[in-house]
Amino acid sequence: MGPRAAVFAGLLSGAAVAVAILIAAVALLPDLAAAPTESPPASSAIPPATTAPGSQPLPSVGASIGSIRFHIGEPAPPLSVAQLGGGQIDLANLAGHPVWINFMQTTCPPCVDEFPLMSGFATRYAEAGLVVVAIDVREDEGTVGSFVRLVNARFPVGLDADGSAAAAWDAIALPIHFWVDRDGVVRAGALGGIGPDVMAENLGMILPDVDVTP
């Protein structure tokens, strides 16, 4: 075969290949058009929280915020723990007193702000019989002692070393507050991070004859 014939044969071969590719592509077009396209995943954004620290106590018995039970309207659960520095904090021995109980840990930022406010209320309403106690959960005595000195707490602090007291009160989020009246009934509760206004309002629930101010 001469050079020209070889070139011509090569061109014919290339053209045949191109035609074959074109035919195959046209045949596949219906399948490609029918193939489903992958939809983007639905939004998984978490809806905004419906409650926040400092929410007002709910009025019903066994009221709750989310999974938190405040035992409002119920007799206060038992509470007996070792006291920081010696002795015992026993709610049964405080019968006849309005009691403000705060379950906490030294690592919670709100406690640094709340403790001085709690100390102020404890001092101002001591003559009305108010007893304020904080219960530290699952921390060693040295850590708790350093924290109490740092914030200059003016009320007794208990040590719930194994977390059993917190469990009995359903204190599954820290800090958390409970206000117990003179008859031993829980009258108010709130998650931590609250300010003096909420503190005063809830104190008024257990000091009904006292004009409690922030």
Salt bridges, closest charged atoms under 4 A:
GLU74 OE2 - ARG69 NH2 2.92
GLU74 OE1 - HIS71 ND1 2.97
GLU114 OE1 - HIS177 NE2 3.00
ASP170 OD2 - ARG69 NH1 3.14
ASP170 OD2 - HIS71 NE2 2.82
ASP181 OD2 - ARG187 NE 2.78
